[in-house]
Amino acid sequence: MQIFDAHIRSDSQSDDDLRNLAYFDTRRVVTTAHGARNFETSEEVLDYFGWLVDDERARIIDCGLEAAVGLGMTPEAVPSRRHPEVWSALPDWLARPEVAAVGEIGVWQDEASQWELFERQVELARDADLPVIATPPSGLKANMTYKMMMRAEDVGAEPRRILMTRLDERLVDRVVRDGFVAGLAVGSSYLEPKKAAEVVAQTIDQVGHAEQIVLTTALSAGASDVLGIAKTIEALRAEGVGEDAIERVVWSNAAELFGDEPFDVES
């Protein structure tokens, strides 16, 4: 069964890691910008965006995967100096055909500056007709997830276009019921495959469908597992989840969210 891994930080992974991802049935990935470096200026952020879209995407493709890019600023990625050039340049970057989403973004501390950063990027995604990849902080995860969903709706975003990812087992059902897309990260740093399968099976039973649920490996520095989704597929089968529902959570839901076009652009 082909896999669409909707959220990775590929720049933290080796070529061998990416090739293993492809070997174990992952076909498509979305790699996102994040606080990979200590940015001081707008120019450094924009150079990073260009490197992701051109060089890093090409590397992923060379490793046997179809790839698109998410561009955005997490709180830790904000330059230490003033950054008006980022805001003036972002619409043009988001118009690049290789860009599939605004993200990753998020509010990790309940501060006005972080809410402004988040809302401004959600508005850019709305105007560019792009989905959003949003991650809550590790602490206060439930509280900040709910607040981010409310703020996104307040600025006119469509919930079905927002992937709230790295959720825990308490949040998936609520996120789906509120009309957002629930991203469940599986692997050694996140939910173990068996637990993730239990959460997915329970959510499908509670809401009556397998839509708006997306599995990711959330590959990043540290303990990640390129086999996380593949292992979860087997665990879902053991839970008695049907093949059509499994296919939705590992491929179709993400494919519908991001579309095909960004993955068809030649490197």
C-alpha positions in Angstrom: 0.0 0.0 0.0 1.5 3.3 -1.0 2.1 5.9 1.7 1.9 9.7 1.7 4.0 11.1 4.6 2.5 14.5 5.0 5.0 16.1 7.4 8.7 15.5 7.6 11.8 17.7 8.3 13.9 16.1 5.6 16.9 18.3 6.3 17.5 16.3 9.5 17.6 13.0 7.6 20.4 11.3 5.7 20.1 10.0 2.1 19.9 6.5 3.5 17.0 7.4 5.8 15.1 8.9 2.8 15.9 5.9 0.6 14.6 3.6 3.4 11.4 5.6 3.5 11.0 5.0 -0.2 11.9 1.3 0.1 9.2 0.7 2.6 6.4 2.0 0.3 6.4 5.8 1.0 5.8 7.5 -2.3 5.2 11.1 -1.4 6.4 13.5 1.3 5.9 17.1 2.3 9.0 18.5 3.8 8.6 21.7 5.9 10.6 24.7 6.9 11.4 25.0 10.6 13.9 26.5 12.9 16.8 24.6 11.4 19.2 27.4 11.8 19.7 30.4 14.1 18.4 33.0 11.6 19.5 36.6 12.2 18.2 38.3 9.1 15.3 38.0 6.6 17.9 37.2 3.9 18.9 34.1 5.8 15.3 32.9 6.1 14.7 33.5 2.4 17.9 31.7 1.4 16.7 28.8 3.5 13.4 28.8 1.7 15.2 28.8 -1.6 17.5 25.9 -0.5 14.5 23.8 0.5 12.5 24.4 -2.7 15.5 23.8 -5.0 18.3 21.8 -3.4 16.6 19.9 -0.7 13.6 18.9 -2.8 16.0 17.7 -5.5 17.8 15.5 -2.9 14.6 13.9 -1.8 13.6 13.2 -5.3 17.0 11.6 -6.0 16.3 9.3 -3.0 13.3 7.9 -4.8 10.4 10.0 -3.4 7.9 12.5 -4.8 8.3 15.7 -2.9 6.7 19.0 -2.2 7.6 21.8 0.2 5.9 23.6 3.0 7.1 27.1 3.7 6.5 29.1 6.9 8.1 30.3 10.1 7.8 28.6 13.4 8.4 30.8 16.5 12.0 29.5 16.7 12.7 30.4 13.1 11.9 34.1 13.4 15.0 36.2 12.6 16.6 38.0 15.6 16.5 41.2 13.6 13.5 42.9 12.0 12.1 40.8 9.1 9.8 42.9 6.9 11.4 41.4 3.8 10.1 37.9 4.6 6.6 39.2 4.6 7.0 41.0 1.3 8.6 38.0 -0.3 6.5 35.2 1.1 3.5 35.5 -1.4 5.9 35.0 -4.3 7.5 32.0 -2.6 4.0 30.5 -1.9 3.2 30.8 -5.5 6.0 28.5 -6.5 4.6 25.3 -8.0 6.7 23.1 -5.8 5.1 24.6 -2.6 2.2 22.6 -1.3 1.5 24.2 2.0 2.2 27.0 4.5 4.0 25.4 7.3 5.1 24.3 9.6 3.7 27.0 11.8 2.4 27.0 15.4 2.1 28.9 18.7 4.3 27.3 21.3 3.9 30.0 24.0 0.7 31.9 24.6 2.3 35.2 23.6 0.9 38.0 21.5 3.9 38.0 19.1 3.5 34.3 18.4 -0.3 34.7 17.8 0.5 37.5 15.4 3.0 35.3 13.5 0.6 32.4 13.4 -2.5 34.4 12.2 -0.5 36.3 9.6 0.7 33.1 8.0 -2.8 31.5 8.1 -4.1 34.6 6.3 -1.3 34.2 3.7 -2.4 30.5 3.2 -6.0 31.6 2.9 -5.1 34.2 0.2 -2.9 31.7 -1.7 -5.4 28.9 -1.4 -2.9 26.6 0.3 -3.4 24.2 3.2 -1.6 24.8 6.5 0.5 22.5 8.5 0.3 23.5 12.2 2.0 21.9 15.2 1.1 22.5 18.9 3.8 22.7 21.6 4.6 19.6 23.7 3.3 21.3 26.8 -0.3 22.5 27.0 -0.9 20.6 23.8 -4.7 20.3 24.1 -5.2 23.9 25.2 -3.0 25.4 22.4 -4.5 23.1 19.8 -8.0 24.3 20.5 -6.8 27.9 20.6 -5.0 27.6 17.3 -8.1 26.1 15.7 -10.3 29.0 17.0 -7.8 31.6 15.9 -7.5 30.1 12.4 -11.3 30.2 12.0 -11.4 33.8 13.3 -9.2 34.9 10.4 -11.3 33.1 7.8 -9.5 29.9 7.2 -11.4 26.8 6.2 -10.8 24.1 8.8 -10.7 21.3 6.2 -7.6 23.0 4.8 -5.6 22.9 8.1 -3.6 19.9 9.2 -3.2 20.0 13.0 -0.4 17.5 13.5 1.7 15.9 16.2 -1.6 15.4 18.1 -1.9 12.9 21.0 -4.7 10.4 21.6 -6.9 13.0 23.5 -7.2 15.3 20.5 -7.9 13.4 17.3 -11.6 12.9 17.7 -12.2 16.6 18.7 -10.1 17.9 15.9 -12.0 15.8 13.3 -15.4 16.7 14.8 -14.4 20.4 14.6 -13.8 20.0 10.8 -10.0 20.1 10.8 -7.6 17.5 9.6 -6.0 15.5 12.4 -2.4 14.5 11.9 -1.1 11.6 14.0 2.7 11.3 14.2 3.8 7.7 14.6 7.2 6.5 15.6 9.6 6.2 18.6 9.3 9.9 19.6 5.5 10.0 19.2 2.7 7.4 19.4 3.9 3.8 19.0 2.2 2.1 16.0 0.0 -0.1 18.1 -1.3 2.8 20.1 -1.8 5.0 17.0 -3.8 2.2 15.4 -6.0 2.0 18.4 -6.6 5.7 18.3 -7.4 5.7 14.6 -9.8 2.7 14.9 -11.6 4.3 17.8 -11.9 7.7 16.0 -13.3 6.0 12.9 -15.8 4.1 15.1 -16.8 7.3 16.9 -17.2 9.7 13.9 -18.3 7.1 11.4 -15.7 7.7 8.7 -11.9 7.7 8.0 -11.8 11.1 6.5 -9.7 14.0 8.0 -7.2 11.6 9.6 -3.6 11.7 8.3 -0.7 9.6 9.5 2.8 11.1 9.4 6.3 10.0 10.7 7.1 13.7 11.5 10.7 12.8 10.8 13.1 15.2 12.5 16.3 15.2 14.5 16.3 12.7 17.3 14.4 9.5 17.6 12.2 9.1 14.5 11.2 5.9 12.7 11.0 5.7 8.9 8.9 2.6 9.4 6.3 4.3 11.6 3.5 4.4 9.1 4.3 1.0 7.6 4.1 -0.6 11.1 0.9 1.3 11.8 -0.7 -0.2 8.7 -0.1 -3.7 10.0 -1.4 -2.6 13.5 -4.6 -1.2 11.9 -5.2 -4.5 10.1 -4.8 -6.2 13.4 -7.4 -3.8 14.8 -9.8 -5.0 12.1 -9.8 -1.7 10.2 -10.8 -2.2 6.6 -8.4 -1.7 3.7 -10.4 1.2 2.3 -10.2 3.1 5.6 -6.5 2.4 5.9 -5.8 3.7 2.4 -7.6 6.9 3.3 -5.5 7.6 6.4 -2.1 6.7 4.7 -2.8 8.2 1.3 -6.1 9.6 0.1 -6.8 12.2 2.8 -3.3 13.7 2.4 -3.6 13.6 -1.4 -6.9 15.5 -1.3 -5.4 18.1 1.1 -2.3 18.9 -0.8 -3.3 18.0 -4.4 -1.1 16.4 -7.1 0.4 19.4 -8.9 3.3 20.3 -6.5 4.6 16.7 -6.8 4.6 16.8 -10.6 7.1 19.6 -10.9 10.5 18.4 -12.2 13.5 19.0 -10.0 
